[in-house]
Amino acid sequence: MTPTLFTILAIGFVVVVSGVLALVSLVNTLITNDELGERLETYALVPTFDTRREGRRSRTFLIHFRFRLNSAFSMFTSEELTLKLMSANWPITETEYILIRVWGALAGFGLGWLILRSFIPGLGIGFIAFLVPGILLNRSIHRRRANFEKQLIDVLVLIKGAVQAGFSFLQALDIVVQEMKPPVSEEFSRVRREVTLGLPLSQALSNLNARMQNDDLYLVITAVNINSQVGGNMATMLEAVSETIRDRVRLFSEVRAVTSQQRFSGYLLTLLPFILVAVLFVISPDYISRLFQPGIMLCIPIGALILVLLGNLVIRMMAKIDV
């Protein structure tokens, strides 16, 4: 065995073990209720004299390992990835997310190679396994932001009522945390926690907007910041903002209704060639298979695929109207 091959195997073993431990730490985090306490213990372990010290020794070891693992691979993380994980509210770190993707790709490659006995299928399965966590992360972010947008009007009504009853804005946020469901309660709870730890309210709200990336929320945050600087009746301001958001949502719904025909026409025109090819493969496979033989005839389906995708993109751009 050459030193180069031994080095590659050693690195692969370390990555696989790190991925397994990252998965174990993810499961441990998901079943642990004290999320804030665990994260504080990660950076500041304080010795305790509790009688349950022996029962928590394994968990303390896992916290130490997570800290060392995150420190060792911190060079591969980025602020964009951190923001995505916070937007999705996934209880894992950036390093653990990267290791899970790498470990999944290696496992998929090995599985495909062992089952299909070929390098290319294993490479394809590993590539798909590498893409799956990113797809799940983006779907989680999109779903969470959509749910937040649906709850925003109710949040404004609740805050306005609390302010009219004599509560301060921060006290109104406490009511939102107690009364509303996730993701609104989770996000405003994070805002309250950041303010409690010493961050200015404007910065905490800006962080919230960076996670949710919602135009209506940006309007609310701007109005709250202006009100905190120049003063005025916050209840009246929140009422005006609520009416503006309602009008915007109503207009957006009308635009989607008007452009629905164009959007569904784009979907139909995009899927129709694939459906037709599938039907021809069933009815007359010898006839349609000539298009996919190596040679000049292969340019026809490739060009058709490119033109269909371009047509779908043009239709989507024409039907997209910013409100």
N, C-alpha and C positions, 0 to 999 in steps of 0.2 A: 504494500500500500504506500503510495507516494505521499510526501508531506502535504502537497497541495490538496489531495483528496481527503486526507485526514483532517486538515483544517476546515474544509467545506463541511464534512460530516459533523465536526465539533460545533461549528456555528449553527448548523441546522438543528442539532440536538438542543443547544441553548435556546434557540428561538421557539422550538416546539414546547420545551418545558416552561418557558416564560408564558407562552400562549395558554397552556393548560392552567397555570397558576393565575393568570389574568381572568380566565373563565371562573375559576374557583372564587376569586375575590369578588367578581361580579355577582355570583350567586349569594355570597355572604353579605354583600351590600344590599341586595334586593330584599333579603329576609330580615335585615336589621332595621329597626324603627328609628333609632337615634342617629340620623344621618349627620346632623350638625356636630354632635358629640364625637362621632367617629372621625370626621374630617379635622376637628380640632386636635384630637389625640394623634392624628397622623403627623402633625407638626410640633406638638408640645405634649409629650407623654409625661404625666405627672404621677409619681408613685403613690399608690393607694394602699390602705391597710384594711381593705374590706375582707370579710371572711370568704368571699367568693373569688379571691384572687386566683386560686388554682383553676377554677372553671373558666376564667378569662385568659389564661396563659396562651392558649392556642390562638385566640383572637388577637391578642397583643402581638404575637409572632407574625401573624398575617398582616397586621398594620405596619410593622417594621419592614416586612418584605415589600409591601406595596410602596412604601416611601423610598426604599432603596431602588426598586425597579423603576419608579417614576424619575428618580434623580439620574439613573444611569442612561435612560433613553430620552431625557428631556430635550436633547438636541433635535429630535425628529418631530417635535410638536410645533404648533403654530397657533397664533391668536384666532385665526379663522376657524380652526378645528375646535378650539375651546368654546368659541361662541356657538358653534353648531351643537355641541354636546349640551351646553346650557340651554339652548333653545328647545331641544328635544327633551330636556330634563332626564337625560340618561345618567344613572348614578355610577359612571365609570370615568376614569381619567383619560387624557389623550393618549398616553403611552399604552394603556390597556386596550384602547380601541384599535390602535395601530397593530399591536401584537395579535389581537384577535383576527384582524384581516390577514396578516402574514401567516399566522398559524392555519387559518382556514384555507388559504391558497395552497400551502404546502400539503395539508391533509387532502385537499381535493386533487392535487397533482398526483400524490402517491396512490390515492384510491383509483383514479382513472388509469394510472399506469399498471397497477396490479390486476385490475379487472379486465381491461381491454387490451393489455399487453402491447401498448403503443405509446409513443412519446407525445404525439400531437393531441389525441383525445385527453390525455392527462393534463396537458398544458391548457386545453380549452376549459376543462372542469375546474382547474385551479384558478384560471382567470375569472370564471363565473363566481366561484367561491370568494374571490377577492372583491368582486363588485357588490355582492349581496349586502354586506354590512352598510356600505355607502348608500345603497338604494333604500334600505330600511330606515337609515338615519334621516334621509331627505323626506321620506314619506311621513315619518313621525313628526318632523319639524312642520311640514305642510299641514298635517291634520291638527296639530296643536295650535298653530297660528290661526287656522280657520275656526276652531272652537273658541279661541280667545276673541276673535272678531265678533262672533255671534253673541258673546256675553258682555261686550263692551257697553252697549246701551243700558243694560241692567245695572252695570257697575256705576255708570254716571247717575242714574236715577237714585241708587242707594246712597252714593256719596252726597248728592244734592240734598236728599232728605236728612241725612245725618248733619250736614252743615247747617241747614235751616233749624234743626233741633238744638243747635248750640255746640256741636262737637267741632274740634279742629280737624284739619285735613288729615293729619296722621291718625287721629282717633277714628276718622271715617274709614281710613284704610284698614284699621283693625276690624271694623264691622264687616268690610268686604271679605277679609280673610276668614272670618267666622261664618258668614252667611252664604257665600258663593261657593260653587263647586270648582274643581280643577278644570282648566289650567289657570283660571283667574286667581283663585285663592293661593295657588303655589307661587305665581309670579309676584303678586302684591305682598305675600309673606316674605319673599326674597327682598323686595324693596324695603320693607320695614326692618328686616335684619341688617341690611346695609346701612340704613340710617342709624340704627342702634349702635352699630360698630364705628360710627363717626363719619360716614360719608354724607356729603350734602344731599338734600332732597332732590335738587335739580340733577345732580350726577346720577343718583339712584334711578330716577325716572328716565334719564338718557340711556342708562344701561338696559332698562326694561324695553325701551323702544328699539335698541340694537338687537335684542333677542327676538322680539316679536315682529319688527319691521312692518308696522301697520300705519297707513296714512291717517286713519281716524285717531289712533292713539297719539301720533305725533301732533295732531291738532290739539288734543286734550292737554298734552304735556306742555306745549307752547303757551296755551292759555293759562295753565296753572303757574308756570314760571313768571309770566307777565303779571299775573295777579299778586304773586308773592313779592314782586319788586315794586309795583306801583300802588298796590292796595285795591280796595273796592269790594263789592258784594260778590263773594265767590259763588253763592247759590244762583244768582242771576247769570253769572258768567257760564256756569255749568249748564244751565237751562238753554242758553243760546247755543252752546257747543252741541248739546244733545239734538236740538232742532236741526242744526247744520248737518250733523251726521245722519239723522233720519232722512233728510232730503237727499243727501248723497246716496244713501242705500237705495232709496226709492228710484232715483234716476238710474243707478247702476242696474237695478232689476229690469227697468224698462228697456235699457240698452241691450241687455242680454236676451230679452224676449224678442226684440226687433232683429237681432243678428243670429238668432237660433237657426234660421233656415240656412244661412251661409255656413255656419259651423257644421251642421249635420250633413249638408251637401259635401263639404270637404271630407268628412268621415266616410261617406258613401263612395265618393269618387276615389278615395285612397284604397278602400278595401275591395272595391269591385274587381280590379285586375287580378288580385290574389285569389279571390273566390272563383273567378272565371278560369284561371290556370288550374286550380284544384279540381274543378268540375271536368275540365278537359283531360286531366290526368286519370280520372276515373272512367270517363267515356271512351277516350281514344289515347291511351298512353304512348303508342308508337308515333302518333302524329305530333303531339306536343313535345315529346322528348327530343325531337330534332333541334329545337331551339336551344337546348342546353348541352349539345355536343360541342367538343372543342373545335374552334375554328371561327370563321367570320360570323356565323349565325349566333354565337354566344354574345356578341355585342348588342343584339336586339333586346334580350331581357335585361341586360345590365343598363343599357340606355333608358329602357322603359322604367326601370326601378328608380333611376336618378330623376327622371322627369316627373314621376308620380310624387316622389318626396318633395321636389321643388314646388309642384302644384299645391300640395297640401300646405307647405310653408307659406306660399303667397296668399292662399285663402285665409289661413289663420291670421296673417298680418292685416289683411283687409277687414276681417271681422273683429279685430282687437281695437277697442276704443277706450282710451283712458278717461275716467270720470273723476 
